[in-house]
Amino acid sequence: MTGEESDPESRMPLHLAVRPGGACRVCGAPWPCEPQRITLAREYRHARTSLLVYLALHMIEAMEHTPATEAGHLYGRYLGWVPSADDWNGSVPAVEDARHGARAA
């Protein structure tokens, strides 16, 4: 797949990671980039635990490809953005707030 292929629902380019560095193929930001976080939150809105497992697998792969990167940094990048179970509603508040002009916490 290329970064130019589209998700049929959104008609937006798929924000997939380029291996081994893990940058987004579309925007170049560290994956998961903000657009991909929104997509993942929507896709997994009823399955937070499955989302965390999916992201953890990507984090483990990143750890294998970039052993010099601190685990805490990778945790924040891959898992730290997912709201707690109590706050989970299938959205990404920091990204959604930024789109509406609010400051992210």
C-alpha positions, 0 to 999 in steps of 0.5 A: 500500500502507498500513502496515496491510497484512500480510506473509502469512508473518509476519502482521505489518504491513509496515514501509515507508518514507513518502516523502520523509522516509523514516520507517517507516509503522508505527513512525515510526523512520527506515527501514529500522527494526529490524523491517524490517532483520530482514525484509530480512535474512531475505528476502535471506539468500542474496543479500547483494549484492542486499540491498546494491543494494536498500538503495543505491537507497533511499539514493540516493533519500533523498539526492535528497529530503534533500540537506542530510543528510550522506552518512555518516549515510545510509550508516550508516542504509541500508547500515552495519547489514548485516554484512560478507560474512565475517559474513553469515548472513542475520540482524541480530546487533545486533537479534537480540542486543537481543531476547535481552538481550545488548548490541549491539556 
